[in-house]
Amino acid sequence: MSFLVSDAYAQSAGGGLGGGFDILLLILPMFAIMYFLVIRPQQKRAKEHKQLVETLGRGDRIVTQGGLIGSISKVYDDGHLDMEFEDGSKIQIVKEAVASVTEKKSKPKAANSEKAASK
């Protein structure tokens, strides 16, 4: 029995990892796959959400991340807004809490600034 064990040790001693290059060839494709399947789509979603938050305006009908549905009654420059419900009650929320806009009633800021410049 000890004869078989010593043969097994002798065979494994000659092998090696094959150098760091083999490991690098495995890690690089795995990182590339993770980048295209996870990181890149997340960055795209974050960019779209940032653009959505920047274009919020008075009168827009929104849905918050918590599921509240209402209209924007006032937008403040410091990152929050007043949200009004159909029964007339109002709450103040952070702009980043807006998940989606269901009905867009306000005009984009670029169009508003063009009108102000032409007056």
ABEGO torsion letter per residue (X at the ends): XAAAAAAAAAAAAABBAGEAAAAAAAAAAAAAAAAAAAAAAAAAAAAAAAAAAAABBBGBBBBBAAGBBBBBABBBAAGBBBBBBAAGBBBBBBAAABABBABBABBBAAAAAAAAAAX
